[in-house]
Amino acid sequence: QVQLVESGGGLVQAGGSLRLSCAASGSIFSINVMGWYRQAPGKQRELVARITSGGNTTYADFVKGRFTISRDNAANTVYLQMNSLKPDDTGVYYCNYRATREYWGLGTQVTVSS
């Protein structure tokens, strides 16, 4: 089992920044992929960004140049630095861990006001 605990969400004005963190604990495999997904009201959950344990990153087109994903393998923690936030970025952001199985965090709310 793997437990994921997210933090860092909140309310911010358009153009502002937030930093999300997700700490993983439990049976962590050294080779894994961690990432962030988001779900806006009435919409499907979508990939925001993911990063492998080797540091390879993937970003959704709508966040390129604004968001940066990073990780601390020693701490089993992944971060999402979100800059130039837009109202369309509003949603619940979920941490994801994939190795032999897939796990999800409970989510953290991000609200961007115009």
N, C-alpha and C positions, 0 to 999 in steps of 0.2 A: 504494500500500500504506500501511496505517496500523498502527502497533504500539501496543499498550496494555500498560502495566506497572502492576499493582496492588500496593499495600502497605498495611499497617496491621492485618491480621487477627491473630488470636491467641486465647488462652484467657482468659475473664473470668467472674466470678461473676454470677449473676442479679442484676439491678439495676444492674450496672456499665455502663460506656461504652467504646466503641471509635470510632476515626475511620479510615475507609478513604480511600485516595487512589488515583487512576488518572491516570497521565500518558500522553497521546497524542503520538505523533510520526509523522513521515512526511508524506504528502500530505493535509494537513488542509484541509477546506473550511470557510470562515468560517461558513456556515450548516449546522448539524448538530445532532444530538440525542445526548447522552451519558447513560448511565444505569447502574444497578446491577440485576442479577438475582441470584437465589440458587437453589441446588439442595440440598435435604436428601436424605440417603440414602433411596433407594427412591421418591423423588418427582420430579415434573417440575420443570424450571427455571421460575421465576416472576419476574415483575417486582417489584422492590422500589420503585424510584423512578427517574424520568428528568427531565432538564432540557434545554431547548432552548438554543441559543446566545443567544437573546433573553431567557432567564431564566424562561420558563414551566415550571412543575413539575407533575409527576404522581406521586402516591403510591399504593401499594397500601393498602387499608383497614387491613390488619393492622399497619402501621407509622405511621399518621397520629398525630401528636402525640408520637411518640418519636424518629423519624429525621428528619434534615434533609439535603437534597441541595443542593449549591452548586457553583459552578464559577469558575475563573479563566480567562477566554478568552485572555488574553495568554500564559498558561503552558500552555494546552491541557490543563488538569487539572480533574478533577471529584472532589468529596469527598462522603463520606457520613458524617455524624455520627450515631452510633447511641447513644441513651440508653435507660435503663430496659430493658436487654436481658433477654430471657427465654430459657429453654432451647429453646423452639420456634424461636428465631432461629438456631439452630445450622445450619450448612451451608457450602457453598463459594459465595462471592460473586464474581460475574463482572462485569467492566466491559464495557460495550457502547458502540459508536460507530456512528452511522448518518448517512450523507449520501447519496452516490450508491451506495455499497455499505455493507455491514454487516460490522463486525469485532468480535471478542471477545478479551478478555484470557484468561490461563491460569487465573485464579481465585485467591482467597486464602481460607484456611480461617478460619471464625469458629466458636468453640466456647463455648457458654454453659453453665456448670455450675450445678446447682441447689443 
